[in-house]
Amino acid sequence: MSDSNRKQFTGLKREHFQHPWDKQAVDALQAIPGFEYLVKKLMEVGFEQFFRMTNLATNIHVTGNMLPNLQKILKEACQILDVPEPDLYVTTDPVPNAYTYGQTKPFIVVTSGMLESFSEEELLFVIGHELGHIKCGHVMYKTMAKHFKLVLDIIANATFGLSGLISTGLEMAIFDWERKSELSADRAGLICVQDRHITNRTFMKMACSSPKFYDQMSEEDFAKQIKTYQDATDSSFLNQAYITLITARMTHPFTVLRAKQIDDWIEKGEFTNVTGLTLS
């Protein structure tokens, strides 16, 4: 067990926590003619090694005596989720953010802004979220989304310039899946921290990235905001249409929607079914 005595889940599989929207969106992607061909071609380009060398050259590699507290958080998250430990890098960027990259040997990058703004428990959620992407096999498709312009060039070469006929549909399908994949990763983050309040605090900080005001935020009012958002979308087809248009090319869902999906997962008892834990 880790020093925190959080429960570990040896043998945890992605099917145990993968959001159904994520799985449906993956199935839709894979059903697109030529999709697997594009994935194969993208793998041949070698982006992974390029970005790995860039990290080694410009960012801080968390290993040995380098940032031991952050390394401890990574190890705990890997033990909880039963994931092989990936490389972890820190990059200088004031915007709180983290991402995962690399198919054959995934690595995680965390910004300096996130280290400055988030507590160690909140960082555990963030790193658990990124490990969730690895656990669910999201990284290859996320690479595809990140380099979509290159994918379009591949399509153009393969279809003699007729890529416009299929590129829009493929682009929308990738964005749709990318947003829904975040919901599975959020569940992995919750499994790591095993505390809904830490998860809510993390979401609030994502929505308001000004450390100056963190101590003035209210989890109770945030819960009311989640309900207000849900009521507005449930009661109005026009609001649903607006949301569809706004998010069409977004890589992440609205933060309040993410919080709502986690809340639902807990309230429906599904988190308890997976973990055997009950959250207050």
Backbone as CSV, one residue per row, in Angstrom:
resi,resn,N_x,N_y,N_z,CA_x,CA_y,CA_z,C_x,C_y,C_z
1,MET,0.844,-1.205,0.000,0.000,0.000,0.000,0.880,1.256,0.000
2,SER,0.328,2.322,-0.533,1.037,3.596,-0.502,0.947,4.186,0.895
3,ASP,1.736,5.236,1.124,1.735,5.881,2.440,0.359,6.422,2.794
4,SER,-0.449,6.780,1.782,-1.765,7.359,2.049,-2.798,6.303,2.387
5,ASN,-2.466,5.021,2.186,-3.385,3.914,2.419,-4.602,3.941,1.497
6,ARG,-4.465,4.590,0.358,-5.530,4.494,-0.639,-5.545,3.075,-1.202
7,LYS,-6.729,2.616,-1.542,-6.893,1.257,-2.048,-6.264,1.123,-3.426
8,GLN,-5.593,0.011,-3.661,-5.010,-0.285,-4.963,-5.849,-1.348,-5.668
9,PHE,-5.782,-1.365,-6.999,-6.674,-2.219,-7.781,-5.871,-3.056,-8.775
10,THR,-5.234,-4.084,-8.231,-4.472,-4.999,-9.075,-5.423,-5.705,-10.039
11,GLY,-5.056,-5.691,-11.319,-5.908,-6.330,-12.319,-7.019,-5.443,-12.857
12,LEU,-6.993,-4.153,-12.490,-7.999,-3.231,-13.003,-7.916,-3.173,-14.529
13,LYS,-9.057,-3.268,-15.186,-9.119,-3.201,-16.644,-9.902,-1.968,-17.064
14,ARG,-9.643,-1.498,-18.276,-10.332,-0.299,-18.740,-11.836,-0.499,-18.794
15,GLU,-12.264,-1.747,-19.075,-13.702,-2.020,-19.144,-14.403,-1.761,-17.821
16,HIS,-13.641,-1.777,-16.730,-14.230,-1.566,-15.417,-14.698,-0.125,-15.216
17,PHE,-14.039,0.833,-15.891,-14.397,2.232,-15.650,-14.609,3.052,-16.924
18,GLN,-14.421,2.477,-18.088,-14.544,3.230,-19.332,-15.966,3.764,-19.494
19,HIS,-16.067,5.042,-19.792,-17.379,5.663,-19.975,-18.024,5.104,-21.243
20,PRO,-19.315,4.771,-21.200,-19.960,4.197,-22.398,-19.920,5.120,-23.608
21,TRP,-19.947,6.442,-23.386,-19.851,7.368,-24.524,-18.498,7.229,-25.217
22,ASP,-17.463,7.000,-24.435,-16.116,6.806,-24.975,-16.094,5.581,-25.887
23,LYS,-16.619,4.475,-25.397,-16.612,3.240,-26.179,-17.427,3.394,-27.459
24,GLN,-18.582,4.043,-27.360,-19.423,4.246,-28.543,-18.702,5.095,-29.583
25,ALA,-17.989,6.126,-29.117,-17.284,7.012,-30.041,-16.106,6.296,-30.704
26,VAL,-15.415,5.425,-29.959,-14.323,4.635,-30.536,-14.876,3.708,-31.621
27,ASP,-15.986,3.061,-31.327,-16.602,2.168,-32.308,-16.973,2.933,-33.580
28,ALA,-17.469,4.168,-33.413,-17.830,4.991,-34.568,-16.605,5.358,-35.397
29,LEU,-15.497,5.676,-34.716,-14.249,5.982,-35.422,-13.769,4.781,-36.224
30,GLN,-13.738,3.645,-35.581,-13.203,2.454,-36.225,-14.066,1.980,-37.384
31,ALA,-15.326,2.403,-37.401,-16.231,2.025,-38.487,-16.039,2.874,-39.740
32,ILE,-15.282,3.972,-39.643,-15.048,4.842,-40.798,-14.114,4.135,-41.773
33,PRO,-14.508,3.998,-43.034,-13.648,3.311,-44.011,-12.269,3.958,-44.104
34,GLY,-11.237,3.149,-44.035,-9.876,3.642,-44.162,-9.257,4.139,-42.883
35,PHE,-10.002,4.109,-41.764,-9.488,4.672,-40.516,-8.248,3.926,-40.040
36,GLU,-8.295,2.606,-40.047,-7.155,1.831,-39.569,-5.930,2.047,-40.463
37,TYR,-6.150,2.281,-41.750,-5.050,2.594,-42.664,-4.376,3.895,-42.246
38,LEU,-5.198,4.895,-41.887,-4.651,6.181,-41.458,-3.858,6.042,-40.169
39,VAL,-4.360,5.240,-39.247,-3.647,5.009,-37.993,-2.272,4.394,-38.277
40,LYS,-2.244,3.402,-39.145,-0.987,2.749,-39.498,-0.004,3.746,-40.112
41,LYS,-0.481,4.579,-41.033,0.387,5.551,-41.681,0.926,6.570,-40.689
42,LEU,0.073,6.992,-39.763,0.503,7.973,-38.773,1.597,7.390,-37.877
43,MET,1.489,6.100,-37.558,2.494,5.453,-36.728,3.860,5.443,-37.420
44,GLU,3.848,5.424,-38.748,5.096,5.358,-39.496,5.866,6.681,-39.481
45,VAL,5.192,7.775,-39.122,5.817,9.094,-39.198,6.885,9.288,-38.132
46,GLY,6.683,8.697,-36.961,7.700,8.781,-35.920,7.608,9.998,-35.022
47,PHE,6.403,10.536,-34.806,6.235,11.691,-33.930,6.685,11.390,-32.506
48,GLU,6.434,10.156,-32.056,6.706,9.818,-30.663,8.167,10.067,-30.312
49,GLN,9.084,9.579,-31.146,10.504,9.762,-30.861,10.902,11.233,-30.930
50,PHE,10.293,11.962,-31.865,10.572,13.389,-31.995,10.235,14.130,-30.706
51,PHE,9.044,13.890,-30.172,8.627,14.598,-28.964,9.352,14.069,-27.725
52,ARG,9.736,12.805,-27.745,10.512,12.281,-26.621,11.869,12.991,-26.539
53,MET,12.518,13.155,-27.683,13.807,13.847,-27.701,13.649,15.321,-27.330
54,THR,12.542,15.936,-27.756,12.277,17.336,-27.398,12.130,17.485,-25.892
55,ASN,11.425,16.540,-25.271,11.274,16.575,-23.817,12.618,16.446,-23.124
56,LEU,13.424,15.513,-23.574,14.732,15.310,-22.963,15.614,16.546,-23.108
57,ALA,15.421,17.274,-24.218,16.276,18.423,-24.502,15.832,19.699,-23.804
58,THR,14.526,19.855,-23.560,14.019,21.153,-23.099,13.270,21.126,-21.778
59,ASN,12.759,19.980,-21.365,11.935,19.907,-20.156,12.657,19.141,-19.045
60,ILE,12.067,19.131,-17.852,12.640,18.418,-16.718,12.068,17.005,-16.667
61,HIS,12.954,16.023,-16.653,12.553,14.624,-16.539,12.485,14.268,-15.053
62,VAL,11.305,13.864,-14.597,11.096,13.545,-13.186,11.618,12.134,-12.922
63,THR,12.806,12.055,-12.358,13.425,10.757,-12.106,14.534,10.928,-11.070
64,GLY,14.905,9.833,-10.408,15.963,9.912,-9.403,15.614,10.901,-8.306
65,ASN,16.474,11.903,-8.086,16.238,12.926,-7.068,15.572,14.176,-7.636
66,MET,15.134,14.109,-8.870,14.495,15.262,-9.506,13.005,15.286,-9.171
67,LEU,12.577,16.295,-8.420,11.184,16.474,-8.016,10.618,15.195,-7.375
68,PRO,11.193,14.765,-6.249,10.775,13.490,-5.634,9.318,13.456,-5.192
69,ASN,8.746,14.584,-4.766,7.346,14.573,-4.356,6.426,14.267,-5.537
70,LEU,6.737,14.844,-6.687,5.938,14.578,-7.887,6.122,13.131,-8.334
71,GLN,7.344,12.641,-8.210,7.614,11.248,-8.560,6.828,10.297,-7.655
72,LYS,6.710,10.660,-6.391,5.943,9.838,-5.443,4.464,9.799,-5.831
73,ILE,3.928,10.930,-6.278,2.529,10.987,-6.720,2.327,10.072,-7.921
74,LEU,3.253,10.125,-8.876,3.161,9.264,-10.058,3.183,7.792,-9.667
75,LYS,4.091,7.415,-8.783,4.201,6.013,-8.372,2.924,5.545,-7.689
76,GLU,2.359,6.397,-6.826,1.128,6.006,-6.141,-0.006,5.814,-7.138
77,ALA,-0.141,6.738,-8.079,-1.206,6.628,-9.078,-1.057,5.353,-9.900
78,CYS,0.188,5.022,-10.273,0.430,3.805,-11.055,0.081,2.551,-10.251
79,GLN,0.394,2.571,-8.965,0.075,1.429,-8.118,-1.433,1.264,-7.964
80,ILE,-2.145,2.360,-7.805,-3.596,2.295,-7.623,-4.277,1.757,-8.872
81,LEU,-3.866,2.257,-10.034,-4.530,1.893,-11.287,-3.925,0.666,-11.959
82,ASP,-2.823,0.154,-11.407,-2.135,-0.997,-11.995,-1.693,-0.690,-13.421
83,VAL,-0.916,0.405,-13.539,-0.390,0.852,-14.830,1.133,0.897,-14.743
84,PRO,1.846,0.381,-15.750,3.309,0.526,-15.753,3.685,2.007,-15.710
85,GLU,4.728,2.320,-14.965,5.089,3.726,-14.745,5.648,4.363,-16.021
86,PRO,4.991,5.402,-16.542,5.516,6.088,-17.717,6.533,7.152,-17.309
87,ASP,7.256,7.695,-18.283,8.103,8.846,-18.017,7.222,10.058,-17.719
88,LEU,7.732,10.942,-16.886,7.013,12.164,-16.526,7.944,13.350,-16.702
89,TYR,7.442,14.385,-17.373,8.226,15.598,-17.622,7.455,16.817,-17.122
90,VAL,8.202,17.851,-16.776,7.616,19.143,-16.411,8.104,20.178,-17.411
91,THR,7.168,20.950,-17.966,7.520,21.989,-18.923,7.142,23.356,-18.367
92,THR,7.868,24.384,-18.761,7.575,25.736,-18.299,6.414,26.311,-19.086
93,ASP,5.301,26.508,-18.397,4.093,27.070,-18.998,3.209,27.526,-17.839
94,PRO,2.849,28.799,-17.787,2.051,29.286,-16.655,0.620,28.752,-16.644
95,VAL,0.141,28.226,-17.764,-1.226,27.704,-17.837,-1.260,26.297,-17.243
96,PRO,-2.099,26.044,-16.226,-2.191,24.691,-15.665,-2.682,23.698,-16.716
97,ASN,-1.889,22.684,-16.990,-2.265,21.722,-18.022,-1.417,20.467,-17.870
98,ALA,-1.905,19.376,-18.455,-1.159,18.124,-18.508,-1.644,17.358,-19.723
99,TYR,-0.762,16.541,-20.294,-1.179,15.719,-21.423,-0.309,14.475,-21.507
100,THR,-0.793,13.502,-22.256,-0.093,12.238,-22.448,0.188,12.042,-23.918
101,TYR,1.350,11.477,-24.224,1.737,11.289,-25.614,2.566,10.014,-25.725
102,GLY,2.584,9.422,-26.922,3.422,8.257,-27.169,2.657,6.959,-27.093
103,GLN,2.683,6.181,-28.165,1.954,4.928,-28.222,2.779,3.750,-27.709
104,THR,4.019,3.610,-28.197,4.825,2.458,-27.806,5.370,2.598,-26.384
105,LYS,5.697,3.818,-25.997,6.191,4.088,-24.641,5.636,5.438,-24.201
106,PRO,4.410,5.462,-23.675,3.743,6.732,-23.348,4.506,7.530,-22.295
107,PHE,4.363,8.852,-22.373,4.918,9.731,-21.353,3.913,10.834,-21.054
108,ILE,4.031,11.406,-19.847,3.134,12.458,-19.380,3.925,13.742,-19.241
109,VAL,3.308,14.846,-19.624,3.913,16.167,-19.451,2.967,17.016,-18.597
110,VAL,3.522,17.642,-17.564,2.760,18.522,-16.671,3.391,19.910,-16.725
111,THR,2.565,20.939,-16.746,3.115,22.298,-16.811,3.498,22.807,-15.421
112,SER,4.416,23.765,-15.422,4.826,24.404,-14.165,3.643,25.127,-13.524
113,GLY,2.744,25.676,-14.349,1.563,26.353,-13.819,0.684,25.426,-13.013
114,MET,0.605,24.158,-13.423,-0.194,23.190,-12.668,0.488,22.845,-11.354
115,LEU,1.798,22.695,-11.351,2.511,22.384,-10.111,2.372,23.512,-9.095
116,GLU,2.341,24.743,-9.571,2.228,25.893,-8.675,0.821,26.060,-8.116
117,SER,-0.172,25.653,-8.881,-1.562,25.961,-8.536,-2.299,24.828,-7.827
118,PHE,-1.877,23.589,-8.044,-2.632,22.446,-7.555,-1.930,21.814,-6.359
119,SER,-2.738,21.323,-5.418,-2.191,20.605,-4.263,-1.726,19.225,-4.711
120,GLU,-1.008,18.514,-3.825,-0.532,17.176,-4.178,-1.701,16.223,-4.409
121,GLU,-2.778,16.355,-3.646,-3.946,15.503,-3.865,-4.592,15.799,-5.220
122,GLU,-4.657,17.073,-5.574,-5.227,17.448,-6.867,-4.330,16.996,-8.014
123,LEU,-3.019,17.027,-7.794,-2.092,16.505,-8.801,-2.248,14.994,-8.954
124,LEU,-2.595,14.312,-7.880,-2.854,12.877,-7.964,-4.038,12.616,-8.890
125,PHE,-5.084,13.449,-8.788,-6.221,13.312,-9.706,-5.774,13.552,-11.145
126,VAL,-4.996,14.602,-11.353,-4.554,14.955,-12.711,-3.707,13.836,-13.316
127,ILE,-2.743,13.341,-12.557,-1.880,12.277,-13.072,-2.674,10.986,-13.249
128,GLY,-3.599,10.721,-12.329,-4.476,9.560,-12.501,-5.310,9.675,-13.763
129,HIS,-5.774,10.887,-14.057,-6.513,11.154,-15.293,-5.643,10.803,-16.507
130,GLU,-4.398,11.266,-16.515,-3.517,10.988,-17.650,-3.209,9.493,-17.764
131,LEU,-3.027,8.836,-16.638,-2.821,7.387,-16.661,-4.067,6.670,-17.169
132,GLY,-5.231,7.260,-16.922,-6.471,6.694,-17.446,-6.461,6.660,-18.967
133,HIS,-5.917,7.710,-19.587,-5.795,7.721,-21.048,-4.907,6.562,-21.515
134,ILE,-3.815,6.322,-20.780,-2.918,5.220,-21.141,-3.629,3.882,-20.943
135,LYS,-4.303,3.742,-19.806,-4.990,2.491,-19.480,-6.064,2.161,-20.513
136,CYS,-6.731,3.178,-21.016,-7.830,2.972,-21.966,-7.357,2.882,-23.416
137,GLY,-6.060,3.013,-23.656,-5.567,2.938,-25.015,-5.912,4.139,-25.867
138,HIS,-6.017,5.317,-25.246,-6.423,6.526,-25.952,-5.281,7.194,-26.728
139,VAL,-4.038,6.865,-26.396,-2.931,7.724,-26.802,-2.755,7.785,-28.317
140,MET,-2.936,6.652,-29.012,-2.768,6.664,-30.462,-3.774,7.585,-31.131
141,TYR,-5.024,7.497,-30.723,-6.050,8.328,-31.340,-5.866,9.800,-30.967
142,LYS,-5.343,10.049,-29.765,-5.060,11.435,-29.391,-3.920,12.002,-30.232
143,THR,-2.960,11.148,-30.567,-1.902,11.566,-31.482,-2.501,11.946,-32.832
144,MET,-3.455,11.162,-33.280,-4.128,11.428,-34.547,-4.853,12.770,-34.490
145,ALA,-5.515,13.042,-33.391,-6.229,14.309,-33.247,-5.256,15.482,-33.234
146,LYS,-4.134,15.306,-32.569,-3.150,16.387,-32.445,-2.540,16.745,-33.798
147,HIS,-2.430,15.756,-34.679,-1.772,15.968,-35.964,-2.763,15.787,-37.114
148,PHE,-3.957,16.327,-36.922,-5.008,16.072,-37.895,-4.675,16.627,-39.281
149,LYS,-3.951,17.739,-39.355,-3.592,18.294,-40.661,-2.737,17.310,-41.455
150,LEU,-1.837,16.613,-40.745,-1.043,15.601,-41.414,-1.933,14.455,-41.887
151,VAL,-2.904,14.094,-41.060,-3.841,13.036,-41.442,-4.561,13.418,-42.733
152,LEU,-4.951,14.683,-42.851,-5.630,15.144,-44.063,-4.711,15.005,-45.276
153,ASP,-3.415,15.284,-45.102,-2.471,15.121,-46.203,-2.387,13.658,-46.628
154,ILE,-2.397,12.764,-45.639,-2.369,11.333,-45.946,-3.610,10.946,-46.736
155,ILE,-4.764,11.475,-46.301,-6.011,11.184,-47.011,-5.936,11.699,-48.433
156,ALA,-5.437,12.923,-48.589,-5.365,13.523,-49.921,-4.507,12.680,-50.849
157,ASN,-3.372,12.189,-50.356,-2.494,11.369,-51.176,-3.130,10.031,-51.526
158,ALA,-3.907,9.513,-50.584,-4.522,8.206,-50.804,-5.766,8.284,-51.676
159,THR,-6.371,9.486,-51.775,-7.632,9.618,-52.523,-7.501,10.576,-53.689
160,PHE,-6.250,10.851,-54.116,-6.006,11.724,-55.264,-6.659,13.096,-55.096
161,GLY,-6.554,13.638,-53.865,-7.034,14.984,-53.622,-8.497,15.093,-53.275
162,LEU,-9.182,13.970,-53.110,-10.618,14.018,-52.807,-10.885,13.992,-51.311
163,SER,-9.895,14.406,-50.510,-10.022,14.299,-49.054,-11.179,15.118,-48.497
164,GLY,-11.550,16.201,-49.186,-12.631,17.040,-48.678,-13.936,16.312,-48.529
165,LEU,-14.092,15.223,-49.283,-15.340,14.466,-49.219,-15.485,13.710,-47.911
166,ILE,-14.353,13.391,-47.270,-14.435,12.589,-46.047,-13.786,13.262,-44.843
167,SER,-12.991,14.315,-45.076,-12.210,14.875,-43.975,-13.079,15.495,-42.890
168,THR,-14.157,16.194,-43.284,-15.002,16.846,-42.280,-15.643,15.826,-41.362
169,GLY,-16.173,14.761,-41.934,-16.793,13.730,-41.110,-15.802,13.076,-40.176
170,LEU,-14.593,12.815,-40.675,-13.565,12.217,-39.839,-13.139,13.171,-38.728
171,GLU,-12.990,14.444,-39.073,-12.591,15.436,-38.076,-13.619,15.518,-36.950
172,MET,-14.891,15.560,-37.306,-15.941,15.641,-36.293,-15.972,14.386,-35.423
173,ALA,-15.731,13.229,-36.053,-15.731,11.980,-35.294,-14.569,11.941,-34.310
174,ILE,-13.401,12.447,-34.727,-12.241,12.470,-33.833,-12.471,13.417,-32.667
175,PHE,-12.981,14.619,-32.948,-13.265,15.565,-31.865,-14.298,14.992,-30.903
176,ASP,-15.334,14.355,-31.452,-16.380,13.775,-30.618,-15.789,12.723,-29.686
177,TRP,-14.952,11.840,-30.255,-14.332,10.824,-29.409,-13.396,11.459,-28.388
178,GLU,-12.603,12.456,-28.810,-11.618,13.036,-27.904,-12.299,13.618,-26.661
179,ARG,-13.416,14.307,-26.867,-14.154,14.856,-25.719,-14.645,13.738,-24.802
180,LYS,-15.185,12.690,-25.400,-15.764,11.613,-24.598,-14.697,10.778,-23.902
181,SER,-13.503,10.726,-24.487,-12.415,9.990,-23.836,-12.032,10.631,-22.508
182,GLU,-12.221,11.956,-22.402,-11.878,12.656,-21.156,-12.734,12.166,-19.993
183,LEU,-13.947,11.716,-20.285,-14.847,11.261,-19.222,-14.358,9.956,-18.610
184,SER,-13.773,9.083,-19.437,-13.165,7.859,-18.898,-11.946,8.203,-18.049
185,ALA,-11.130,9.122,-18.546,-9.918,9.503,-17.811,-10.264,10.158,-16.477
186,ASP,-11.340,10.945,-16.440,-11.783,11.545,-15.173,-12.137,10.462,-14.157
187,ARG,-12.752,9.396,-14.623,-13.088,8.297,-13.717,-11.817,7.680,-13.132
188,ALA,-10.782,7.540,-13.960,-9.507,7.018,-13.454,-8.932,7.952,-12.397
189,GLY,-9.065,9.261,-12.614,-8.596,10.226,-11.633,-9.315,10.073,-10.304
190,LEU,-10.632,9.864,-10.354,-11.407,9.661,-9.129,-10.994,8.371,-8.431
191,ILE,-10.763,7.309,-9.209,-10.313,6.048,-8.606,-9.000,6.266,-7.856
192,CYS,-8.163,7.150,-8.356,-6.888,7.432,-7.693,-7.088,8.180,-6.379
193,VAL,-7.828,9.283,-6.415,-7.934,10.105,-5.205,-8.941,9.549,-4.215
194,GLN,-9.963,8.809,-4.737,-10.964,8.163,-3.890,-11.656,9.164,-2.964
195,ASP,-11.899,10.364,-3.512,-12.504,11.453,-2.739,-13.161,12.429,-3.712
196,ARG,-14.485,12.548,-3.640,-15.199,13.409,-4.591,-14.879,14.890,-4.370
197,HIS,-14.521,15.260,-3.144,-14.235,16.665,-2.854,-12.925,17.109,-3.518
198,ILE,-11.941,16.218,-3.522,-10.698,16.532,-4.238,-10.986,16.690,-5.728
199,THR,-11.812,15.814,-6.246,-12.176,15.885,-7.663,-12.879,17.194,-7.979
200,ASN,-13.814,17.598,-7.145,-14.524,18.863,-7.368,-13.582,20.056,-7.288
201,ARG,-12.668,20.040,-6.328,-11.708,21.139,-6.215,-10.838,21.225,-7.466
202,THR,-10.459,20.085,-7.984,-9.645,20.072,-9.191,-10.408,20.657,-10.369
203,PHE,-11.661,20.278,-10.516,-12.481,20.829,-11.600,-12.656,22.340,-11.443
204,MET,-12.864,22.795,-10.213,-13.032,24.232,-9.996,-11.768,24.992,-10.378
205,LYS,-10.623,24.428,-10.051,-9.370,25.094,-10.406,-9.144,25.085,-11.918
206,MET,-9.587,24.023,-12.580,-9.498,23.990,-14.035,-10.343,25.102,-14.653
207,ALA,-11.493,25.366,-14.037,-12.405,26.371,-14.579,-11.970,27.790,-14.237
208,CYS,-11.263,27.948,-13.119,-10.820,29.281,-12.685,-9.343,29.197,-12.351
209,SER,-8.515,29.464,-13.348,-7.079,29.210,-13.189,-6.332,30.389,-12.565
210,SER,-6.928,31.018,-11.562,-6.274,32.111,-10.859,-6.079,31.732,-9.394
211,PRO,-4.870,31.335,-9.011,-4.628,30.924,-7.624,-5.039,31.980,-6.602
212,LYS,-5.055,33.232,-7.003,-5.411,34.323,-6.088,-6.788,34.121,-5.491
213,PHE,-7.686,33.436,-6.223,-9.077,33.309,-5.785,-9.466,31.896,-5.383
214,TYR,-8.525,30.975,-5.331,-8.874,29.594,-5.022,-9.536,29.447,-3.653
215,ASP,-9.055,30.203,-2.672,-9.595,30.048,-1.322,-10.974,30.677,-1.168
216,GLN,-11.454,31.349,-2.224,-12.786,31.957,-2.179,-13.830,31.135,-2.932
217,MET,-13.431,29.981,-3.463,-14.378,29.158,-4.214,-15.133,28.221,-3.284
218,SER,-16.403,27.978,-3.621,-17.294,27.172,-2.789,-17.717,25.909,-3.529
219,GLU,-17.412,24.772,-2.931,-17.836,23.507,-3.544,-19.362,23.394,-3.553
220,GLU,-20.002,23.921,-2.520,-21.465,23.875,-2.466,-22.082,24.657,-3.625
221,ASP,-21.554,25.842,-3.891,-22.073,26.637,-4.999,-21.729,26.004,-6.346
222,PHE,-20.584,25.335,-6.407,-20.216,24.635,-7.635,-21.217,23.511,-7.928
223,ALA,-21.637,22.814,-6.875,-22.647,21.758,-7.038,-23.964,22.343,-7.553
224,LYS,-24.321,23.537,-7.075,-25.531,24.199,-7.565,-25.391,24.576,-9.039
225,GLN,-24.185,25.008,-9.407,-23.935,25.368,-10.804,-24.079,24.137,-11.706
226,ILE,-23.597,22.981,-11.244,-23.733,21.739,-12.011,-25.205,21.437,-12.246
227,LYS,-26.022,21.576,-11.188,-27.452,21.294,-11.322,-28.129,22.295,-12.254
228,THR,-27.737,23.568,-12.142,-28.314,24.590,-13.016,-28.017,24.283,-14.483
229,TYR,-26.784,23.873,-14.755,-26.403,23.509,-16.124,-27.223,22.323,-16.610
230,GLN,-27.363,21.302,-15.772,-28.109,20.109,-16.162,-29.567,20.442,-16.425
231,ASP,-30.171,21.244,-15.557,-31.579,21.629,-15.738,-31.752,22.414,-17.037
232,ALA,-30.802,23.290,-17.344,-30.908,24.114,-18.548,-30.834,23.266,-19.816
233,THR,-29.958,22.258,-19.805,-29.816,21.417,-20.994,-30.961,20.420,-21.112
234,ASP,-31.460,19.940,-19.986,-32.558,18.975,-20.021,-33.865,19.598,-20.482
235,SER,-34.040,20.888,-20.180,-35.334,21.529,-20.423,-35.426,22.279,-21.747
236,SER,-34.327,22.364,-22.488,-34.335,23.186,-23.693,-33.570,22.515,-24.830
237,PHE,-34.281,22.196,-25.906,-33.631,21.646,-27.095,-32.695,22.684,-27.703
238,LEU,-33.074,23.964,-27.628,-32.237,25.028,-28.183,-30.905,25.103,-27.450
239,ASN,-30.935,24.982,-26.117,-29.688,24.975,-25.355,-28.806,23.795,-25.756
240,GLN,-29.416,22.642,-25.976,-28.656,21.473,-26.414,-28.009,21.723,-27.772
241,ALA,-28.748,22.393,-28.657,-28.209,22.707,-29.985,-27.032,23.673,-29.880
242,TYR,-27.172,24.677,-29.013,-26.071,25.624,-28.813,-24.811,24.896,-28.341
243,ILE,-24.992,24.005,-27.373,-23.859,23.273,-26.814,-23.187,22.418,-27.888
244,THR,-23.995,21.778,-28.722,-23.447,20.953,-29.807,-22.599,21.795,-30.747
245,LEU,-23.091,22.980,-31.104,-22.349,23.862,-32.013,-21.057,24.372,-31.368
246,ILE,-21.146,24.763,-30.099,-19.986,25.331,-29.413,-18.881,24.296,-29.240
247,THR,-19.261,23.052,-28.924,-18.265,22.036,-28.586,-17.780,21.225,-29.779
248,ALA,-18.325,21.464,-30.965,-18.046,20.603,-32.123,-16.551,20.402,-32.367
249,ARG,-15.754,21.447,-32.182,-14.319,21.346,-32.423,-13.501,21.525,-31.137
250,MET,-14.110,21.250,-30.007,-13.401,21.292,-28.733,-12.806,19.924,-28.424
251,THR,-11.625,19.918,-27.814,-10.977,18.653,-27.456,-11.419,18.142,-26.089
252,HIS,-12.000,19.019,-25.266,-12.456,18.638,-23.932,-13.909,19.061,-23.745
253,PRO,-14.674,18.305,-22.975,-16.036,18.734,-22.645,-16.000,19.935,-21.711
254,PHE,-17.147,20.587,-21.553,-17.246,21.642,-20.559,-16.886,21.073,-19.187
255,THR,-16.195,21.875,-18.387,-15.766,21.411,-17.066,-16.950,21.018,-16.195
256,VAL,-18.030,21.778,-16.274,-19.212,21.463,-15.460,-19.821,20.131,-15.893
257,LEU,-19.813,19.842,-17.187,-20.317,18.549,-17.661,-19.448,17.413,-17.125
258,ARG,-18.147,17.618,-17.115,-17.254,16.591,-16.579,-17.556,16.332,-15.102
259,ALA,-17.755,17.399,-14.357,-18.086,17.246,-12.934,-19.417,16.534,-12.762
260,LYS,-20.375,16.844,-13.626,-21.696,16.209,-13.564,-21.600,14.719,-13.846
261,GLN,-20.797,14.344,-14.832,-20.648,12.930,-15.171,-19.997,12.146,-14.029
262,ILE,-19.026,12.755,-13.359,-18.415,12.097,-12.198,-19.426,11.966,-11.070
263,ASP,-20.201,13.022,-10.853,-21.229,12.992,-9.810,-22.236,11.882,-10.088
264,ASP,-22.656,11.746,-11.334,-23.607,10.696,-11.700,-23.012,9.309,-11.471
265,TRP,-21.738,9.148,-11.816,-21.080,7.848,-11.653,-21.061,7.431,-10.191
266,ILE,-20.878,8.410,-9.316,-20.883,8.127,-7.878,-22.304,7.840,-7.397
267,GLU,-23.242,8.720,-7.749,-24.603,8.626,-7.230,-25.332,7.369,-7.705
268,LYS,-25.011,6.888,-8.894,-25.654,5.679,-9.423,-25.051,4.400,-8.837
269,GLY,-24.012,4.535,-8.026,-23.398,3.385,-7.388,-22.368,2.676,-8.240
270,GLU,-22.087,3.219,-9.422,-21.165,2.538,-10.330,-19.716,2.622,-9.834
271,PHE,-19.351,3.750,-9.240,-18.009,3.865,-8.658,-17.822,2.822,-7.559
272,THR,-18.826,2.657,-6.712,-18.759,1.676,-5.635,-18.687,0.267,-6.186
273,ASN,-19.422,-0.015,-7.248,-19.388,-1.351,-7.858,-17.983,-1.693,-8.358
274,VAL,-17.280,-0.689,-8.876,-15.936,-0.913,-9.421,-14.895,-1.016,-8.307
275,THR,-15.011,-0.162,-7.295,-13.950,-0.027,-6.296,-14.244,-0.659,-4.941
276,GLY,-15.521,-0.870,-4.645,-15.891,-1.332,-3.309,-15.845,-0.231,-2.280
277,LEU,-15.675,1.013,-2.727,-15.593,2.171,-1.824,-16.872,2.980,-1.898
278,THR,-17.226,3.590,-0.779,-18.384,4.486,-0.729,-17.896,5.894,-0.410
279,LEU,-18.323,6.851,-1.232,-17.895,8.244,-1.062,-19.022,9.066,-0.481
280,SER,-18.685,9.964,0.448,-19.690,10.843,1.063,-19.881,12.081,0.205
